[in-house]
Amino acid sequence: MTGERVQRKLAAILAGDVVGYSRLMGGDEDGTHSRLKDLLQSVVRPAIAAHSGRLVKLLGDGVLVEFASAVDAVACALQIQARTEEWNAATAEAQPMRLRIGINVGDVIVEDDDIHGDGVNVAARVEALAEAGGICLTRAAVDQVRDKLPIRIENKGKRTVKNIAQPLEVFHVFPGALAGGEAPRRQTADGERPSIAVLAFDNMSSDPEQGFFSDGIAEDIITDLSKISQLHVIARNSSFAYRGSAVSVPQVGAELGVGYVLEGSVRSSGKRVRVTAQLIEAATGGHVWADRFDRDLTDIFEVQDELTREIVEALRVRLSPDDRQRLARRKTPDLEAHTLFLRGREHSFRHTRHDNLEARRILARALEIEPDYAAARARIAFTRVIDYVNDWAEDRGKALAEALAEARAAVSADEADAQAQFAFAIASLWNRDFEAAAAAAARCLDLEPNSRQRHLATAHVQVFGGDPAGAIETLDSYIRLDPLYPDIVLHFLAEAHISLGRYEEAIGALRQRLARAPSSATAYNLIAACCGHLGRLDEARSAWAEARRLEPGYSVEERRRILPFRDPADFERRIEGMRRAGLLDAGGDGRYQAHW
């Protein structure tokens, strides 16, 4: 003790350290130490100063920073993580240096220039829960920043951590603004429309493997509600993100921007099934409606229909004739075939080569039972497109031909099945039949006006078909349906901006994508092209080097051949940016001697 007065105060505490620092030191001690000093000087200290923080101390490869406000702490963390990615690209090291950051708001003890106490300890513990390049917050910090920053918040539930008596409720935070600074809209486009999020139904059966069945029921309800023009329905991608999290309904409502939340559970035993559901007003947590259905398993489709009808009545939605027609079931699949479809679909959602194979194996069994099962054929078609795009097929041309054949068969089996139209739109696009793709995407939206997937199909067609401005509008509508939108949205947004010559906006979207997925070679390649157009040659070369490190065999010529741009000039605009940065040289045979 020095005689200085000991004080207590409330503060926002940021704790951060370098992921895998010991491993980096083991490979190159002097170089790693030098790089850390540069990172602190070039990125971390300027960000702290810009947001009125106080660097309390350095702890080897870590930092402890104090802020008067959680908003400043989170804004600083976002800047640090974004600038660190730029710094990594500029240094072009084989092993990027990435930080993880934890933020807490709590009581701290101030002693001399140091701080300690539970507020600091909790910040250190949640920092350890953050991902590489990520930011983790406590509940106290989230409550201070919600709606004050353009961020996306994911609740990761309660976690037990060392030396902290009570479990901590932790949240991961991501940049939520679109390129150009516009935050994703939290409310529906039309404030008069009721808005609803359907959470994943709990699997109450004794077999945990039956989770796909309860998911299928919830997703079918989302699909049915998406057919109603006077409802705003949040997509599965966002509403299912809360699975297994100890979150309140008001929190879900605030984060997804909805007025109502549907919760439910499914218990199946033998030939019987029990489905319970409750509709809750998000703002108050009050119950609007609840019901329980005890039926034979073979009646599950009638249960889903009845559930949808009761939800619509509880929300006092007036159905138009078109809504009623869309809700009318055209075909009820065989229950065994439907169960196989749900299993296969879950595999296809994982987007891996193995899961695509497994999905097709299971879906083929469903088609043996019911050959005209349109949704099953549509899923097979989509997996074959994914195989083609990712080069997972032994014969790429055959995979694409099979995708189109299956999609056509799906539409022939049921022209009013939105999944069939979606698959036909995507398969037609990659086969460069732009008119058919656009027509099928439009038909998707006719069948399910609120469908997130159908909006994505439309944006897909617009990006490659030559309507980038339309794609940006469609993606804006998409984000309203799926506030926790996936990385592909940022990629399409960047592609659209590039086609419009808006290179700064494209780089902004790509940097956001890299904050989520640091290993995206495609994002680095496109950044290199954009920086070439902007004359930022050092940045272009750094991004290029990182892309080649991540995926050395990524060929320019292959991408030209594969990507279905209607106007070849759209692709060549990307190549021109690389050429301006000195990254590509035309060979004697007209091929570019480099890899993208």
N, C-alpha and C positions, 0 to 999 in steps of 0.2 A: 504493500500500500504506500502511496506517495503523499497521502494527506488530502488528495482531491476528493471532493464530495461525491458519494455514490448516488446515482439517480436511477429512477425507473421511468420508462416512457413507452408509449405505443408506437411501433414502427413497422414499416414493410421491409422485410429482410430478403435479400437475394443471395443465394448460395450457388456457386457454379464450380465445376471442375472439368478437366479434359478426360474424355472417355479413352480408356486403354493407355493412359500415359506411361505406366510402367513398361508395357509392351513396346511402346515407341522408344522409350529410353534404352531398352535392351538392344534394339536394333541400331540406334545411332544416338548416343548420349549427348554429344556436343551439338549435333545438328538439331535434335529435338529441343534441347534447352534454348538454343538460339531462336528457333521458330516460336516457342512459347513466349519469349520476351517480345518478339515482333508482333504476335497476335495481341498480347496485352496492350502494347503501345499503339498499334494501328487500329484495333477494333474495340477492345473492351473499355479502356480508359476514356476514349472519346464518347462512347455511348453513355457511360456513367455521367460524364460531365454534361452531355446534352440533355439529360433527364434529371438534373439536380440531385444526383446521388452522391453518397460519400463512401469512397473505398475504405473500408475499415481495416482490412489486412489481406495480404496474400498468404495462402497456405500451400506452399509447394506449387502444385499445378492448379490450385483452386483460388477462388476469390470470395470474400464476404463483403456485401455492400448494403448500406442502409439508405432507405428512402422515406420521405415524409408521407408519401402516398403510394398505395398499391398500383394505381393507374400508371404512375411514373415507373415503378419497378417492372411492370409487365411490358410497357412500351420499350423500356431499355432492353429487356430480355429479347423481345422480338427483333429489335435492331441488331443486337449482338449476334443472334443466330443467322439473320439474313446476311449481315456483313461478313460473318465467318465463312459462309458459303462462297461469297465473292472473293474473300481472301484466299481460300483454298484453291479456287479456280485460277487466281492470279499467280499463286506460288507454284501450282502444277506439281506438287509433291506426289510421290507414289502412294504415300499413306496420309490421307487428309487428317487434319486435326479438328475434332468436333467437341463441342461442349454439351453438357447437360446442365439444366438450370432448375432450381427449386425456389419457390417464393412463398412466404408465409407472412401474415399480419398478426403480430402478437406483442406481448409485454417483454421488454428487454431491460437488462441492467446495464447502465452506462458507467464504466469505470475507467478513468483517464480517457484515452481515445478508443478504448476497446468496448465491445458489447458482448454480453453473453446472457444465458438464461434459456427458458423454455422456447421463447420466440425464435431464438437462433437455432436451438437443437432441432426443432420441428422443420425449419427451412432446410437444414442439412439432411434430414431424413427423407423429405419429399424429393429433394434433388437427386437422391440415389434411385428414386423410382422413375425418373425421367428417361426417355430414350435418347440415343445419340442425336444431337441436334435438336432436342426437344425441350419443352418447358412444362413443369409440373407445379400445380398450385394447390394450396389447402382450401378448404371451404371458406375460411375467413378472408382469404385473398380474393377468391372468385366473387364473393358477395360484394366486394368493393369495386370490381371492374366490370361486372356484367352490364351490357348495353352502353358502356362508356368508351369501348375500343372496338375496332372492326376485327373481332376474333371469333374463332369457332371453339367451343368448349365441349369436351367429352368427359363425362363422369366415369371414372374408373372404379367407383365403389370404395368401400372401406378397406384399409390395409393395416395390418399389424406391423409395427416397426420397432426396432431395437430401442430400449430404454425410454419408450413413450408408453405411459400406462394405458391410455385409451386408443382404440383403432382410429386412424386418420381417414377422413373422406378426402380423396384426392381427385384432381382433375388435370387432364392434359389440354394444353392450349395451342392452337394453330392460328396462323394468319387467316383472317376470314374475308379480307377485302379483295374485290376483283381488281385486275390491272387498271390503273387510272384512279384508284382510291375509293371506288364505290363499294360499300359494304353490302353483303347479301341481305336482301330485304327480309325482315322478320315477320311481316304481316302479309296477308293475301293481297293480290292486286285489287280485289273488290272487297271492301270492308263489310259489305252486306252479306257476303257468303259465309255460312258456318264453316269452320275449319276444324279438322280432326286428325289426330295421329293414332294409329292402331299399333300398340306395342306387341312384341312377340308374346304369344300365349304360353303360359307355363305348362310344361309337360308333367302331369301329376301321375302318370302311369308308372308301374314298377320297373319297366324297362326304359333306361335312359336313352336307348337307341331310337325310341319312338318320338324323339324331339322333332324329327323331320315332319311328322304327321301334324303335331300342334302348330309348327311353323306354317305348314301348308294351309291349315284352316285360317290362320291370321292373314296370310298373304292373299287367299281367295277373297276374304272380306275386303282387304285393301283394293283388290282388283275390281270387285263389284262396286264399291263406293266410288272408285275412280271413273266409273261410267256415268256418274251423275253430274251434270253440268253445273248445278247450283251448290256443289260442295268443293271445298279445297282440301285435298287429301295428301298428307305427307307420305313420301315414298318409304318403302321397306328399308332401304339403305340407312335412312336417318332414324326411323322409329325403332328398328330392331337394334340400333346401337346401344340401347339402354338395357339390353338383356343382362340379367344377373347383377345389375347395379342397384344399390340402395338409394334410389332417387325418389323425390316427391313428385306428385302430379303437377303441382304449380311450377316446379322447376322445369319439368319436361315441356309444359305449355309455354313457359317463357323462352326456353332455348329454341324451340321449334316454331314459335310464333303461332300457336293454335289455341282455339277456344275450348276444345274438348279432347279428352284422351280416352281411348277404349282399352281396358285391361281384360284379360280372360285366362282361362285354364282349360285343359283337356285331360280327361282320364279315360283310358280305354281298357277294357277287361273282357277278354273273350269276344263275344259278338255284340257287346254293349259299349256305348260311349256316353260320357257325360261332358257337356260343354257349358261352362259358366262364363258370363261376360257382364261387365259393368261399365257404363258410360259416365264419365266424371267431368264436371266443369273445371277447367284448368285453373282459373283464377282463384276459386274458393276451395277446391278439393271436394266440393259437395257432389253427391250422387244424383244423377239425372234419371238414370234407368238401370235396372239390373234384371237378369233372368238366368234360369238354369234349364238345360235341355237334357233329359235322359231318354235316349233313343237306341234303337238298333243301329249297329255300325253302318248297315246298308242305307240308313236314312240320313247320313251325314250331309249330303248335298242339300236336302230339304232343310236341315238345321241351319246351314250357311245362308240359304235364301231367307229363312225366317229371321235370322239375326240381322241381316241387312235391312229387311223391311222395318224391324222394330227400331233400329238405329235411326233410320230416315224419319220415322214417325216421331221419335223422341226429339230429334233436331228440328222438327216442323218444316221439313223441306218439301216443297211442292214439286212433284215430278212432272216433267214435260212428257208429251207423247214419245219423243225421241229417247228420253231417259228410260221410260218404261220398256221400250223396244230393246234398248241395249241391255237392260237387266233381265229380260226374258231368256232363260237358258235355252240355247238351241239344241244342245246335246248333253246328256248326262253320261259320263264315262263309266265303264265297268269299274267297280270298287278296287279290285285287285290290280287292274291296269293303272288306275289313278294312284294307288299306293306306290307302285313301281315308278310312275312318273315323278312323284314327289322325291323319291330317293335319288333318281337320276338327276333331277333338277338341282338338288343340293350339291351333288358332285360338280355339276357344270358351273355353279356359282364360284367355285374355288379357282377357276382359270389356271389350271396346271395341265401339263401334258398327260400325266397319269390320270387325273380326275376326268379329263375329257374322254379318255378311253373307257374308264369305268362308267361314266354317264351313258355313253352310247351302248355299252353292253347291257345296262339295266333298262334303258329306254327301248332297246330292241325286244326285250322280253315283254314290255308293255304292248308293243305293236303286234306281237304274236297273238296276244289276247284280243286286241282291238286295233286292227290294221288302219282304221280311219281316225285314229286319235291325233287330231291336228296339233295339239300342244306338244305332244311327244316328238312328232316329226319336226316341229319348229325348233325344239331344243337341240335335236341332232344336227339340224342345219347350222345352227349358231355355233356349235362346237367345232364344226368343220371349217367355218370361216376363221375362228380363232386359231385352229391348226395352221391354216394357210398364212395368216398374218404373222404368226410367231415361228413359222418354219418348223412345225412339229410333225408334219406329215411326211411319209416316205416319198410321196408324189404330190407336190403342191398343186399342180394342175388338176389332178384327180380329186383332191380334197375340195377345191373350189367348185368343180363340176357337181360333186355330190351334194355340196351345200345348196346349190341352186335347185337341183332335182328334188331334194327333200323339202325345201321351202315351197316349191311349186305344188308338191304333193300335199303339203299342209294346207295351203290355200284352197286347193281343190276339195279337200276333205271338209273344210269349214271356212268359207269366205269371210264369215263374221267373227272369226277367232282373231283377236288382236295380236296374240303371240305369233300366229302364222303370218300375219301381215308384217310384223316386225322382222321376222326372220327373212321374209321375202325381200323386204327393203334392203337389209344389210347384205344379203347374198347377191342381189341385183347390183348394188353399188360396187362391190368388189369385182363383179363381172363387167363393170363399166356400162351397165344398162341404166343410165341416169334417169330416163323418163319413168321406167318401171319402178325404180327405187323411190323416186319422189312421190309417185302415185300411191305406193304401198305405205310410205311414211304418213302421208295425209290420211289414208284410210285408217291407220292406227289411231290417229288423234280423233277421228270421227267416232271410232268404237270406244275409246277410253280418253275423254277430254283431259282428265287430270293425271294421266299416266306419266310417270317420270321416265320410264324406259322409252316410251314413244317419242317424247320430246328429244331424248338423246339420239334416237334414230333420225329424227328430222335434222338436228344439228349436224350429224354425221354426213348426211346427204348434202346439206348446204355447204359445209366446209370443202368437200371434195368436188361438189357440183358447180361451184362458181358463184355462190351467194354468201360471202363471208359476213356482210352486214346483217343479213337475215339470221345467220348462225349465232351472232352475238345476241340478238334479240331473243332467239329461242333458248339460248343458254341462260339468259336472265330469267326467263319463265321457268326453266328447269330448276334453278336454284331455289325458287320459291317453293317448289314441291319437295326438294331434297336439300335442306339447309346444311347437312353434313355431307355435301357432295363429294364424290370420289375424285382422284387425281386426274382422270381422263377429261373432266370438265375443264380444268386449267390447261390441259394440252390442246383441246379443241379451241379454247379461247385464244391461246397463243397462235395457233395455226391461222385462225380467222384474222387476227391483227396483222400477221405477216403478209397475208394475201392483200390486205388493205394498205400495206406499206407503213403500218404503225409499229415500228420496231421497238420503241421504248416500252409501249404497252405490252408487247409480246414478251419482252425480257422480264417485265414485272410479273406476268403470269407464270413464266417458266421458273423464276426464282422462288415463287410460292410453291410450285410443284416440287422443286428440289428441297425445300424446307421439310416437306412431307416424305419425299422419296429421294434421298441423296444419291442413289445409285442409278438414276435415269440417264443413260447415255444419250437418248434422243433429246432430252431437254438441253444437255450441254451442246449437242450438235446445233440445235436451233439457236441457242444463245450465240454461238460462234458466227452463224450466218447473220444474225441481227446486228451484232457488234461490227461485222465487216461492212455492212451497209452504213452504219453510223460513224465509220472511221475510227472506232476504238479497237485498234489492231492488237494491242497487248492483251486486252480482255478476250478477244476472239481466239487468239492463239492459246491462251490458258484454258479456255473452255474446250477447245479442240483437243488439247492434250489430255484433259480429264476424260473426255468421251472415248478417246482411243484407248486409254488405260482401262476403262470400264468394259468396253466391248471392241476389241481390236479388229474383229472380222466384220464390222458393220459397213457394208459396201455402198458407196454412192450409186453405182449402176444398179445394184439389186433394188435399192429403194425407189429409183426411178421406174424400174420395171413393175414393182409391186404396188406402190401407192396409186390409188385410182383418181388422180386429178383429171378432171374433164378438160381443163386448159393446161397443156404442158408448161405454159409460161409461169403458172403458179409454182410448180416445182423448181423451174429454172431460176426463179427469184431467190430461192434459198441457196442454190448453187452459186449464183452471182455474188451473194454476200460473202461466201467462203473464198471465192476467187479474189474479191477485193481485199481480203485479209491476207492474201498470199498463201492460202491453205491448199489450193488446187492448181494443178497445171494440166493443160490439155495435152494428151499424148498424141503420137502420130496417127493413131487409129481413131482419134476422136473420143477416147474414153479418158476419164479423169483418173490420174494416177495417185489416188489417195483413198482413204476409207472414211466413211461418214457413219 
